[in-house]
């Protein structure tokens, strides 16, 4: 009764409704089932761990499936029949198919309710197919406690249900997938933490309670909880990775019994680690059996990883042969897992020596250089790196580290790996093959990349292309001057000519036109036409018509939105080498709130590797004129502010210097963001003084 969910829903609601409440003094499933038979229980409230215990008990003790292959096959067939009927006819016949099982629960059970932690799709399916759906809910002690629950007869797998009457649920700062912090307003919200106003102010803001949980809401109002904010892993490529998503993906491997994904600090970012326990199909006391089991799991993980984006690949895998720590609600105790993992890493990590031999002293000078670079990037001693070493799961590479490695190979060995070939390089041996045997594939890919009209210098484009681009710019300048009353400030900070990079905030499709018009006003139409805008390939170049339109009229150059690609870097280098400028939006996508988002480290990589000045710019007013989701712009004033250029020196070719490349990229991206944030603060002050 000390648990808020049990006290309110299990105790007070039952008394209010005149029902009988039965408490048992044991968590043994057999005792619980006998009590349900004796009392004719109609409703049961529990946590997922309790339901898992009951499921395992009825399969072992009542159905006796582990001891009989025939009974196991019969049970599985009956489950498939139940699922098929419900899928085709919309009717659950589990109560009829498994009537004997229902008698074990007393024969009167109408519904199960789960709370306290995520139920899990597998457990939900196991009970539903038996004709006993579990209705999952969500809440916190601070909200006394229930905020959402699945409606009767309309539960959805994986969802915590819909808000209760009087409860409002919102998603604070959602990302492009709609995932953000769950916030709530409720009549049952606490007044505050006892004698702790600081903690209260941290979670209750403008009447909304900030839960600290991540989630999203579907079109029908069903809430889905994806994890805790503090559990989110921020990779070196600037991607947010949700452990629960990866756990659900890799849990499908039959050899894995349980898996806990967490982030471990590596410089300024985090690496993705997975701690897992195998299914007991081998004697864990036998060293040989353990090694074989680890290899099998590794192969399956790599097989799945090939089909996933690089930021969803497990970088470090740890196999434990004892159960993972869990809390009272049955969830992984991530802090306990983290503490134990860090202790193991401290013991296992050998000291790195510059003089360490590579591959037992064998190999060419090129290969030795490559092994030293692999060691520098991963922190793994070179003598431990072999040709069958996996770049992602063994060395912990992410997309940004892969770009650094391919740049090293290109700059040192003249090996140019195309973006088509790069994802297929999974092991050190495959990379060595590229170094040993140069193929013409990369040259063809690069030649193809140069044919994109918007990547060519303005002077080399056809007369009709130059006329179309100039005409569009003239129309844009007129539109922004007359309709949006464009104003440009601090234009003296723009270099008189390229090469340079303009890095700007992004909250509207009007941003590109605003910058074109601002540069045209500051430096003249010719310089504006020599500015190339980096645009998301998956949005602006997904059809031939859109590709032609945006590259012809707005000088948009296709780049990958989520990850910096080698082909994109080469294209930007080609543009800047021609003395022209580039506009980049480091946030990667439009801000839905108009507030400055976190920057992708790719802008730091581009600036550092190419060594050109970066001009921070702040665009104000475009979000009010045409925010995300709007098609037609409103008449609002637009202003563009420029900050002094940040002068960048190219990274040392040997990776020396202060900090790792990854740290330098992220620090530079943060420096650029700070410059834009300063402009934003100044523009707000200017607006307040008007």
Steps between C-alpha positions, in 0.01 A plus 500: 500500500803731509494502119288785362348285224387223738375743763281703262390247237529174691370620837308832489320430169390155619362643823328783311334245270396268785726219381693241699880534509713194563866525599729197508820465698695329222604579144505133406276461191343183640388682817365792297300273266355303792390827665335611175308172480388531861381861474369507139734786408377714209782753474870484578748786527871423469841585357647329190733282707199344677326422172821345364525275809139387457549430127811288564325313780187406304707381202727292724266375772158491334561458130825307560634612162872460583451126556286422198579584139141406406349739755739776393397460134132486596530816709680688222244386243212614723667838543541541126132412446397760759718768339376415150131522597548833673699641209243393238171526692587746775385254768714362781418130557772443759245450782339215306826339384664518840198456728690264735765765546238761588375265773848510653447877543163438666291518183372852581795715391397790273813705472861538605653845553875562484702798618831596657711426191469413132304177445677392183336386178581131548330479841200696366461254210541193724205599719281642226515183292375311808194728512635698797612841371716713728409869510813708539503843661746775579549743786730625773481544875501877443172470304332270757577301280303403185510726196409259220357149459382290207119513450298183563482276190723747313848439637799545270824307517794705620281795601436638847151598387309828485487784758240474776217758504640834613859404415692673220811346349752690289834424335768756584759576229420204272763389251427432133352163596262665748685368808549744785455539873153407627343790692166494679231713660274318745259580785696246705840664442697557819542850640871441533778306667493541878727786611684493168389792279809468278412144400136603451591787266718263298205276408191726508528774240210722395254251647644200314669211679814384320514124553855434381358221282528492122209406279265586218125516434331341199219651293236341724645639821668181623821569694819297444785520752844438348737554793653750740675820388806412707524162320525655151837431337654786297737349244807657345290575191261706713215247479268433792472124555228356723615185686149351507488507117828311464405253774179418312690454172776274629279307745365318194824298481413154640841462667440811715300459819515864617683808376562840657627785282669804650741778411852523638692827479771513234651846483218751452253241370379152588558155357217249475562202728279194530512269801318174435443157646474201265230239496629193690570272204855430611675434830607849623775338707682377190733762356476349152119506513505865610729599214283323241188659642655847484602445137150386406342805663758728338419362154125550549548855629720588202242349261224722643733801517561491125132577442494795744628858492852525641376677814285194583795261498642372827857620535603289802347167605543344844371151578424425866400158627298621798162682498511875447410714805138615512302731728178427690292580191683239295685752282874490444684689773711683247716671759592165655577358154706811418702483824590136446581558132729794578682288757557231236618755243748645749646154560503391136638810325876464456724806485562621145857541382605685186770239453255207495569268205235452234398158383813343653720728293362379169352707221596796283567852624158603371333224697696587813388863465142385459519281812643792699212721384245231588659477843501878546133532411377201702740504795568129440872401497609426141623150588140409593366609159487220243367476145177338623446774761158659448511879462169563677448229761869438587655846460187698590496710181210731421429689177719799595799281586453313171516829310824588685649163408403527132638854488826367643513230231426754229754758618780253579460222245296661221229240560164655415210294635156586362189541715362189329799289608556652847197332671620158379831535685432315823841358594861618504579243230243648262652844554849362440379355169406853390849622591674209327291488184377840381183462288347751254161491676574804713620707205176429311293590802689824544462589134129438531486728805665787308224490236247648745446848355480674837845372602671664200657846523261770382725594206506141371123458491313531172361837391141384547583369851659834595199689363249283688696530827538878461132545419395304808736702721359828366146386579603384848675829579194698392268272704708524818546876468139592425299226677722406795678839537837325527764672713868396510731581794880475544555425132861617535576162662447324166826441308512698175541176306516122556589250606308512827215322676186666636349301788144606586208394720212323327131525586323549166514428128536879463853492647683422176332782309563738789873426490516529120335844523721606793825409322374666183436822694830483688742389227306529177298260280809335350629383838154369595495290182837354600352374830401132514241381754534156655158329496375163624524237228202306634273807490603724210646236265267202539351545151652605168271806477585628848869435439493710181292778654697556820845460344409733211314782675644498854849350443424222751764227536386157629652378826403233750283644777596257779863420430793680341594302189837490328339587165332802659827613652675466164225703333526781754879494464464530123267801537726679747811421294337690217488811717125489561300494825275245672192548721446226756227446761683307778181405686426251222127571494259787564426594860132452577510756782725761340755444778859412415553121503818302561748499211619193313879462531520470120534880469809477720642221286443694176651823637796326667591274209467773237646785709276784381347785707149444637258794532227439761163644391165536671174521304209650691134516397479209259353271766218748564447544127491130406566243775520125449167365372391820323490525121436870441705776665352780708618858471759536776824692524819301440847598625842344437795557737865409440774441760878531448646209305652211698843427353571128483831326441504161331543199725855360526532215247631263766208568736729672750413816685285574800218247542377237258354589161155415632547743790626774268204455265250522784675794665503689171130421443428629852704816435295568186177437691609738777562770238149456358346489848670833575344651189159363604533656845600833348209497257257434787644798689471718191133396459425575868646850470291596199 
